[in-house]
Amino acid sequence: MYKKTSLYARHIAAGGKMVEFAGYEMPIQYSSIVKEHNMVRQHCGLFDVSHMGEIAVTGPESAKLVQYLVTVDISEMEPGEVKYTPMCYETGGCVDDVLVYKKKRDFLLVVNASNVEKDFEWIKKNNKFDAEVKNISSEVSQIAIQGPMAEEILLRAIDCDELPQKYYTFIETDIDGSKDCIISRTGYTGEDGFEIYLNNELAPEVWGKLIIAGGEDITPCGLGARDTLRLEAGMPLYGNELSADITPLEAGLDRFVTLDSQDDFLGKDSLIAQSKNGLNRRRCFIELTGKGIGREGNLVFMDDIRVGYLTSGSKSITLDKSIGLAMIKLPYNKIGGALQVNIRNKNVEGVIIRGPFYKRKK
């Protein structure tokens, strides 16, 4: 029996097509992936991301524990800041990629839905500090409102004096009398928007208010549009662009790995060695110029030499092109390099380009 989020009844009432994902029944789409995708790019979309995990890290040495777990430097984080970061094994491969929320006295780690239990056990195993770790995922619902009209609609829907103004910042606030809510200016779509953390009882009410406030300018969106949007924005997906076998450096996430930090973190020695010795492969952005749509696992060739594989692939709804992310052997990763993607036993022409595929106008 699969788990249900607090918004399950809302999804059914809205005609959501439900599928299993990370142990939950989640909507893959409502009307169509294309419509939902375009609404986020042009107006506003609403996502239930309550299946994501939340892990609270508290205590006198909470900062030391978080720093030991993640590859990015958190030493100068101020309350109200969010940082994206990989979390690595000693080998340099990724346990997960997470968001670190720096609260007034402690931290909140937001982890991927399929990794909640694994991450929680990993954090507990490596807690050699005066810190406490609690998995609060079952107590928290998360709603993402994304798109150019997100701020306007959010202010219409809830009684809130202010919203976070800078990207990757958050506020702790009350929503409709419910305390300990978080509103962050973050998202997984490449658009401006917010993610709201609140208790399970309040979530359906807030979801309904957002739908009413948005009117024709908002639509509920499923996992399908979430994936096509993140791919256009070049955002990695754990299990595809990141895994226990793919390091952050191979995934092109160098700016989130502080190798010159004075602090130790798990995987640091392995990543330093990989950086010094040179990479064997690197994530690349690929655009297909021939007819076909690439998918995860399709092999990539250059002059009949197998040089890699697609980690993600789809038709770009915004750009009307076939795009993909690929893990490519060096030195074949040069921008402008011509290649072929094998799709259903047919080689389709493509080229390596500079990412991301889509970047919103600010």
Buried (B, 14 or more C-beta within 10 A) or exposed (E): EEBBBBBBEBBEEBEBBBBEBBBBBBBBBBBEBBBBBBBBBBBBBBBBBBBBBBBBBBBEBBBBBBBBBBBBBBEEBEEBBBBBBBBBBEBBBBBBBBBBBBBEEBBBBBBBBBBBEBBBEBBEEBBEBEBBBEBEBEEBBBBBBBBBBBBBBBEBBBEBEEBBEEEBBBBBBEBEEBEEBBBBBBBBBBBBBBBBBBBBEBBBEBBBBBBEBBEEBBBBBBBBBBBBBBBBBBBBBBBBBBBBEBBBBBBBBEEBBBBEBEEEBBBBEBBBEBBEEEBEBBBBBBBBEEEBBBBBEBBBBBEEEEBBBBBBBBBBBBEEBBBBBBBBBEEBBEEEBEBBBBBEEEBBEBBBBEBBBBEEEE
